[in-house]
Amino acid sequence: MRMPITRAEEEALNDHFLVNSYIEGFAASQTDTLLFEQFKSTPSQDFHNLRRWYRHIDSFGSDRGKFPGTKSSCLTLSVNGTKVKVMMNCNSEQVDGPEGTEQDQQEHTTEDIVDPWNVQASSNKGIDYDKLIDRFGSSRIDDALLERFEKLTGQKPHHFLRRGIFFSHRDMHRILNLYEAGKTFFIYTGRGPSSESMHVGHLIPFIMTKWLQDVFDIPLVIQLTDDEKYLWKDLKLEVCNKLAYENTKDIIAIGFDMSKTFIFSDVDFIGGEFYKNVLKVQKHVTFNQVKGIFGFDDSSNIGKIMFPAVQAAPSFSSSFPFIFGGKKDIPCLIPCAIDQDPYFRMTRDVAPRLGFQKPALIHSTFFPALQGASSKMSASDENSSIFLTDTGNQIKKKINKYAFSGGKDTLEEHREKGGDCEVDISYMYLKFFLEDDDKLEKIRQEYSSGRMLTGELKAELIQILQKMIGEHQERRKTVTDDIVKQYMTPRPLNFVVKK
């Protein structure tokens, strides 16, 4: 027998989902499935947090049956002191994970795969980001948010925002509320140094971060996770640490304000107040929870299991007493690719229990590999990437040889039917790096109509990338070891804490 959810129970659940992603822990379980099945339709519009949870669980479709945990028939939840009774037929079923019929497994493999270590699209058009928003439970960056941003800052939104390259957020309206009230917040982003040279895809969050720092005029911390790369990659610790310092030169060359920017290597910096916050997070997150979030298993080394707390700690201002004077209530905005969101869903869930502010996030799409949008650009595959060390000739050769084309097989067919911008890598890259909206739209029309050929489209991209990377290389030459040391020295930054 199904017992309807009362309005008082909906209100209690709405309060619960204000600070929690799921009923229990940090990953969806059979408890969420059971509660979801109690609703005959989407919860009332009055309960925004409950509706977000409902849409998130709904997005899993038949995969809800594969959530881990015990699906009990009779369950009473205590949510913020209010009892929520959930009663179905009297059976219990233990669900261990993603099993099911062969057909279920085949359907499951057609889904996009997105986690901090794997990105694989099921279509050559790339990841379905609308589905990803539903699955992750974030919010779309819409016109209303961009209009408010422009009104408050007086700045036209960056083309990454206008074109949906940064497409999703958590609590960005709260950040704008702080800015409107004249209150302080800071930015945190990072880089996992796995190669000596960064590629152009690595620039995306840093380009956005620099723009945000310039617009808001606020402090920035940048984490180099050389410890993470040592734990996940077949690399010596000394090599990972060296790569962190090499990558720092590329990051500095982007143009961050030294007086407002602190860059640090985990291997060299962790200790003191930062490590205290790492320990607090570790104590409040269980092994079962990190298994559910990150997919760790019995073969995972214990360093991997503890690492999420290290990536969480920079979200909290008290981790940097030399910057924020020990204040623990200064909020944080994190620009990152959406595959990093699991780390910060965990952080947002644990933050209120530690007395910290939940970090806000804006998520970017993935920068596709040269061979097509079904996978992201990877530093481990030289032919899938345009590196910041590539010469002009190397850039030209890679684009002409490897960049997947949306053009047709013959000149006659292309002139008749036009190219497909939704799969053409050169056009996709232009969306990232060609700032002129009118010129980009003209190229789209010309290519889609067949008036522009694939070679001409690639030539446009080659010219832009050669100029951009050439200028970056010249700036990087000026970044000395002494300049790196200045950015990476713990010190007060040039800003005023506003209450």
Helices and strands as residue ranges (DSSP letters): H 7-19, H 30-36, H 48-58, G 61-66, E 69-71, E 74-79, E 82-87, E 93-95, H 102-109, E 113-114, E 119-120, H 129-136, E 139-140, H 143-153, H 159-162, E 166-170, H 172-180, E 186-191, H 200-216, E 220-224, H 226-232, H 237-253, G 258-260, E 261-265, H 266-269, H 272-284, H 287-294, H 302-312, G 313-315, G 317-319, H 321-324, E 332-337, G 338-340, H 341-350, G 351-354, E 360-364, E 368-369, E 372-376, G 382-384, H 392-402, H 411-417, H 425-433, H 437-449, H 454-477, H 481-487
